[in-house]
Amino acid sequence: MLASLASGLLTGLTLIIAIGAQNAYVLRQGLLRAHVGPVVAVCAISDLVLIVAGVSGIGTVVEQAGWILDVVRWLGVAFLTWYGVSSLLRARRPQGLEAARAGAPSLRAAVTTAVALTWLNPHVYLDTVLLLGSIANAQQSDQGGGRWWFTVGACAASILWFTALGYGARLAERALARPRAWRVLDVLIGLTMLAIAVKLASG
């Protein structure tokens, strides 16, 4: 039980900690202290749904639904390109942290963006549903429940990571209080989004 739980936790963290569009967005919302709870909840709950789906065998369906992943991929490319360009345009008009907070998105916009960045990324289906699901189903235990303890560990990793990223971002507030620092952040986020869009477009 403990071995499967720890394996799930470590595997989940390994897959989720990599810098990506979702993490960059959670970080930005955390720095703004704008709708952090709902954004973290959307990302964590989405991960839980995808992880459980993978362990339950939905990965087989995903493997056979190549055309659906293609649709998701191009929608993701379009959305990430728009978001990346928007971030770079924001960087042209640098502002301090307080000014950025004043221009933070509404709750609806923040949640919608979090949903799009999560579900319009085909890699989330390949990594979370297929890969994590395959690893989970390879777990063994005397009672046959090893895969579900692995799943609990992986789900805990998602909850811990998004919570730490969203609410821990405020520790960097002082460093990002100046307009120049905020400009650098927006440029980095914009370039990250565009790089992921190019990667998705190239297959």
Contacts in CASP RR format, 6 or more apart in sequence:
PFRMAT RR
TARGET T0000
AUTHOR 0000-0000-0000
METHOD contacts of the structure
MODEL  1
MLASLASGLLTGLTLIIAIGAQNAYVLRQGLLRAHVGPVVAVCAISDLVL
IVAGVSGIGTVVEQAGWILDVVRWLGVAFLTWYGVSSLLRARRPQGLEAA
RAGAPSLRAAVTTAVALTWLNPHVYLDTVLLLGSIANAQQSDQGGGRWWF
TVGACAASILWFTALGYGARLAERALARPRAWRVLDVLIGLTMLAIAVKL
ASG
1 141 0 8 1.000
1 146 0 8 1.000
1 149 0 8 1.000
4 139 0 8 1.000
4 141 0 8 1.000
4 145 0 8 1.000
4 146 0 8 1.000
4 147 0 8 1.000
4 149 0 8 1.000
4 150 0 8 1.000
5 149 0 8 1.000
5 150 0 8 1.000
5 152 0 8 1.000
5 153 0 8 1.000
6 153 0 8 1.000
7 135 0 8 1.000
7 139 0 8 1.000
7 150 0 8 1.000
7 153 0 8 1.000
8 135 0 8 1.000
8 136 0 8 1.000
8 149 0 8 1.000
8 150 0 8 1.000
8 151 0 8 1.000
8 152 0 8 1.000
8 153 0 8 1.000
8 154 0 8 1.000
8 157 0 8 1.000
9 153 0 8 1.000
9 154 0 8 1.000
9 156 0 8 1.000
9 157 0 8 1.000
10 157 0 8 1.000
11 132 0 8 1.000
11 135 0 8 1.000
11 150 0 8 1.000
11 154 0 8 1.000
11 157 0 8 1.000
12 132 0 8 1.000
12 153 0 8 1.000
12 154 0 8 1.000
12 157 0 8 1.000
12 158 0 8 1.000
13 157 0 8 1.000
13 160 0 8 1.000
13 161 0 8 1.000
15 127 0 8 1.000
15 128 0 8 1.000
15 131 0 8 1.000
15 132 0 8 1.000
16 23 0 8 1.000
16 47 0 8 1.000
16 157 0 8 1.000
16 158 0 8 1.000
16 161 0 8 1.000
17 23 0 8 1.000
17 161 0 8 1.000
19 192 0 8 1.000
20 192 0 8 1.000
20 196 0 8 1.000
21 80 0 8 1.000
21 83 0 8 1.000
21 117 0 8 1.000
21 121 0 8 1.000
21 192 0 8 1.000
21 193 0 8 1.000
21 196 0 8 1.000
22 43 0 8 1.000
22 114 0 8 1.000
22 117 0 8 1.000
22 118 0 8 1.000
22 121 0 8 1.000
23 165 0 8 1.000
24 188 0 8 1.000
24 189 0 8 1.000
24 192 0 8 1.000
24 193 0 8 1.000
25 39 0 8 1.000
25 113 0 8 1.000
25 114 0 8 1.000
25 117 0 8 1.000
25 189 0 8 1.000
26 39 0 8 1.000
26 40 0 8 1.000
26 43 0 8 1.000
26 114 0 8 1.000
26 162 0 8 1.000
26 165 0 8 1.000
26 166 0 8 1.000
26 169 0 8 1.000
27 165 0 8 1.000
27 166 0 8 1.000
27 169 0 8 1.000
28 169 0 8 1.000
28 185 0 8 1.000
28 189 0 8 1.000
29 35 0 8 1.000
29 36 0 8 1.000
29 39 0 8 1.000
29 104 0 8 1.000
29 110 0 8 1.000
29 166 0 8 1.000
29 169 0 8 1.000
30 36 0 8 1.000
30 39 0 8 1.000
30 165 0 8 1.000
30 166 0 8 1.000
30 167 0 8 1.000
30 168 0 8 1.000
30 169 0 8 1.000
30 170 0 8 1.000
31 97 0 8 1.000
31 100 0 8 1.000
31 169 0 8 1.000
31 170 0 8 1.000
31 172 0 8 1.000
31 173 0 8 1.000
31 176 0 8 1.000
31 185 0 8 1.000
32 97 0 8 1.000
32 100 0 8 1.000
32 101 0 8 1.000
32 104 0 8 1.000
33 101 0 8 1.000
33 170 0 8 1.000
34 101 0 8 1.000
34 104 0 8 1.000
34 105 0 8 1.000
34 110 0 8 1.000
35 104 0 8 1.000
35 105 0 8 1.000
35 107 0 8 1.000
35 110 0 8 1.000
35 111 0 8 1.000
36 166 0 8 1.000
36 167 0 8 1.000
37 166 0 8 1.000
38 107 0 8 1.000
38 110 0 8 1.000
38 111 0 8 1.000
38 114 0 8 1.000
39 110 0 8 1.000
39 111 0 8 1.000
39 114 0 8 1.000
39 166 0 8 1.000
40 162 0 8 1.000
40 163 0 8 1.000
40 165 0 8 1.000
40 166 0 8 1.000
40 167 0 8 1.000
42 111 0 8 1.000
42 114 0 8 1.000
42 115 0 8 1.000
42 118 0 8 1.000
43 114 0 8 1.000
43 118 0 8 1.000
43 158 0 8 1.000
43 162 0 8 1.000
44 158 0 8 1.000
44 159 0 8 1.000
44 162 0 8 1.000
44 163 0 8 1.000
46 115 0 8 1.000
46 118 0 8 1.000
46 119 0 8 1.000
47 118 0 8 1.000
47 128 0 8 1.000
47 155 0 8 1.000
47 158 0 8 1.000
47 162 0 8 1.000
48 155 0 8 1.000
48 158 0 8 1.000
48 159 0 8 1.000
50 124 0 8 1.000
50 125 0 8 1.000
50 128 0 8 1.000
50 129 0 8 1.000
51 128 0 8 1.000
51 129 0 8 1.000
51 132 0 8 1.000
51 133 0 8 1.000
51 136 0 8 1.000
51 151 0 8 1.000
51 154 0 8 1.000
51 155 0 8 1.000
51 158 0 8 1.000
52 151 0 8 1.000
52 155 0 8 1.000
53 59 0 8 1.000
53 129 0 8 1.000
54 128 0 8 1.000
54 129 0 8 1.000
54 130 0 8 1.000
54 132 0 8 1.000
54 133 0 8 1.000
54 136 0 8 1.000
55 132 0 8 1.000
55 133 0 8 1.000
55 136 0 8 1.000
55 137 0 8 1.000
55 147 0 8 1.000
55 148 0 8 1.000
55 150 0 8 1.000
55 151 0 8 1.000
57 133 0 8 1.000
57 137 0 8 1.000
58 129 0 8 1.000
59 125 0 8 1.000
59 129 0 8 1.000
59 130 0 8 1.000
59 133 0 8 1.000
62 69 0 8 1.000
62 125 0 8 1.000
62 126 0 8 1.000
62 129 0 8 1.000
62 130 0 8 1.000
63 130 0 8 1.000
69 122 0 8 1.000
69 125 0 8 1.000
69 126 0 8 1.000
72 119 0 8 1.000
72 120 0 8 1.000
72 121 0 8 1.000
72 122 0 8 1.000
72 125 0 8 1.000
73 122 0 8 1.000
73 200 0 8 1.000
73 201 0 8 1.000
73 203 0 8 1.000
74 201 0 8 1.000
75 120 0 8 1.000
76 116 0 8 1.000
76 120 0 8 1.000
76 121 0 8 1.000
76 122 0 8 1.000
76 197 0 8 1.000
76 200 0 8 1.000
77 197 0 8 1.000
77 200 0 8 1.000
77 201 0 8 1.000
79 116 0 8 1.000
79 117 0 8 1.000
79 120 0 8 1.000
80 117 0 8 1.000
80 120 0 8 1.000
80 193 0 8 1.000
80 194 0 8 1.000
80 196 0 8 1.000
80 197 0 8 1.000
80 200 0 8 1.000
81 193 0 8 1.000
81 194 0 8 1.000
81 197 0 8 1.000
83 113 0 8 1.000
83 117 0 8 1.000
83 190 0 8 1.000
83 193 0 8 1.000
84 189 0 8 1.000
84 190 0 8 1.000
84 191 0 8 1.000
84 193 0 8 1.000
84 194 0 8 1.000
84 197 0 8 1.000
85 190 0 8 1.000
85 194 0 8 1.000
87 186 0 8 1.000
87 187 0 8 1.000
87 189 0 8 1.000
87 190 0 8 1.000
87 193 0 8 1.000
88 186 0 8 1.000
88 187 0 8 1.000
88 190 0 8 1.000
88 191 0 8 1.000
88 194 0 8 1.000
90 186 0 8 1.000
91 183 0 8 1.000
91 184 0 8 1.000
91 186 0 8 1.000
91 187 0 8 1.000
91 190 0 8 1.000
94 179 0 8 1.000
94 180 0 8 1.000
94 182 0 8 1.000
94 183 0 8 1.000
95 179 0 8 1.000
95 182 0 8 1.000
96 176 0 8 1.000
96 177 0 8 1.000
96 178 0 8 1.000
96 179 0 8 1.000
96 182 0 8 1.000
97 173 0 8 1.000
97 176 0 8 1.000
97 177 0 8 1.000
97 182 0 8 1.000
98 177 0 8 1.000
99 179 0 8 1.000
100 182 0 8 1.000
104 110 0 8 1.000
105 113 0 8 1.000
118 124 0 8 1.000
121 196 0 8 1.000
121 200 0 8 1.000
122 200 0 8 1.000
123 200 0 8 1.000
132 154 0 8 1.000
135 150 0 8 1.000
136 147 0 8 1.000
136 150 0 8 1.000
136 151 0 8 1.000
136 154 0 8 1.000
137 147 0 8 1.000
138 147 0 8 1.000
139 145 0 8 1.000
139 146 0 8 1.000
139 147 0 8 1.000
139 149 0 8 1.000
139 150 0 8 1.000
140 146 0 8 1.000
141 149 0 8 1.000
175 181 0 8 1.000
176 182 0 8 1.000
176 185 0 8 1.000
END
